[in-house]
Structure formats: structure tokens, C-alpha cells
């Protein structure tokens, strides 16, 4: 292993707050609710169970109690429920993240808000400014539509900002309430898989510019990768009833085709190879995506153990997932000074985002 050049001062990742809604349902409870819902439509219920069990998720947290979902018929009803829950969960997770970093809402200079599961104008971070008491000169960048990649992309964009303002503090707030997007009339395989895979949760990362002297890894660099002509791999079709999922079975193959080359080229820019990386923080895309990451990057199963555990315990939380895994890595006590880490996620576009960390 060769030694890499020590980077100049880079922004710091201080802490990650994580929050899950109060309501929990096991996969068995959810399968039984879907059986009831879809039996009337003569859907092959054995296929439903097979698809749900194949996603390696044992249960999920839900924005609302399970019995509160059937009355939500229109897009407006679902989106109104999304706004209420997103504000509540968002407030909780920002408070937790700032407390972990020893900061207050008044210390925050810029909030990057990411989501793909609901719409709000003013956006959620503006509604939180009133509840949390951010300063009146706080800057806001709400980013909608990046999907699962937005946790890593949000951190990368916040770091870009902090390179220009080395004394500032930025938050990356992700709130994803996937349960409120479910299309009950859609019996397509992608929707059945999504109904088994995606969960609800929120995460908030606190970052500070290079002039802060505080604990936490430095974010040394990032790289965005856009794959041409892949618009129908993942995303939403916006229909009268809301967000209808677009999810191609080609995602694992795209990972296999590209991720090794992308990661190797990114690391080479910093004088590193995969062997230098001690901590891999991967978005919990699903079992096939995590397997594709492991195979492409030649990683032992243990390398993505936290991603596998997160997928099993709470499901894929879209943009919040990679931040959950990052938070658990930070708090595990495992990283040692000098360790390198890579945070990676993929999402609609189709695209990838890679972030390089140094403890």
C-alpha cells in the first residue's frame, strides 16, 4: 500500500442525525395488508410474497399508522400528509444532528434539503426555519428529484459550498416518506418491488468549513458521474394519483458495468487505490445492488455489513439511506486517524455520486 498525498484543509463532516417515524410494521404485516388490497384485483399473491421476501427487508417504519393509508386516495391527500410528517420528522432530526455536533440552529449558514417523495412550496427547510429559529440570513437550497443519490450528492454540493466559505456551517437534510407515494392501482412488478423495498426516514448531516477545528472526517473530494441515455432506469412518472415508480431491472447490471471504473478513476485522482479504503459507505439500493457493489469492487461481505443491516432493518430510505449508514460508521468508533472512506450512491438520471473521506 502506498501513502497518498495529504490533502489540503477540507471541510469536515461533523455528525449525522437519524430519525424514523413512530409507526412500525413487519414485512409480514405489510404483506398481509397488500394481500388484502390486491386480492380483489386477482393479482398472483404468491408472486407478491416472493417479491417482498426477495428484497431482504424485515420491516419498515411508516409515516402514519397502517390503518391511516386507505383513506388517502388523491395526490393532494397524500402530499398534505407528507408535508405534515416531513416537517415533524425534519425538525426532530435537525435538532438531533446539531446537538451531536454541539451547535445550534443559529450557527447554520446554509441548508441543503433533499427529497423525492413529496412537494412543498415553501419547501420543508423554510417551514423548519420558523420552527427551529434559523437566522434570517440563512441560505436554502431545496433539491428535488435526485432520488437515492441525493444523500451523497447533497454532501458533495454542501462541501462545494463550504470550500468557498471555510468558516460556514451547512446542513444536508433528507426526508423521504416513501410509503406516501405508493400507487395502489399499479400492479406492475416495479411497483410491487417498491412496495416491499422502500421505507420512511430522515437524516441530517452537519458539515463545517475547513477553518473549523472539530472532530470528524474531512471530505477530501467528490465526483459525480452521469450515465447517458438511462432516463428510464429509475424515477417517477407523475400521474393523476401522484408518483408512479419507474424502476428497471437493469440497475444491478449498470453497477457492474460502471462502478469499478468510476471508483478506480476517482481514487487514482487522489493517489489511492481500492486497497487504501478502510470504510465503504454504500447506499442500500437493494440486495442485488449491494451484491453488484461487492462483486465490482471486489469487497468482502463484511465491507458493506452496515448497508446490509440497514436494508434489513428499515428498508431502502432513498436519499436518507446512505446518510444512515454514514452516521452509523461515524459513531461506531471503528475509524482511526488516517483512515480513508468512500461514500457512494446511485439514483435517477441514471447517475452516481462518490465522496472521499479522511479521518
ABEGO torsion letter per residue (X at the ends): XBBBBBBBBBBBBABBBBBBBABBBBAAAAAAAAAAAAAAAGBBAAAAAAAAAAAGBAEBBBABBAAAAAABABAAAAAAAAAAAAAAAAAAAAAAAAAAAGBBAAABABBBBBBAABBBOBBAAAAAAAAAGBBAABBBBBBBGAEAAAAAAAAAAAAAAAAABAABBBBBBBBBBAAAABBAABABAAAAAAAAABBBEBBBBBBBBAABBBBEBBBABBBBBBBBGAAAABEBBBBAAEBBBBBBAAAAAAAAAAAAAAAAAAAAAAGBBAAABABBBBBBAEAAAAAAAAAAAGBBAAAAAAAAAAAAAAEBAEAAAAAAAAAAAAAAGABBBGBBBBBBBBBBOBBBBBBBBBX
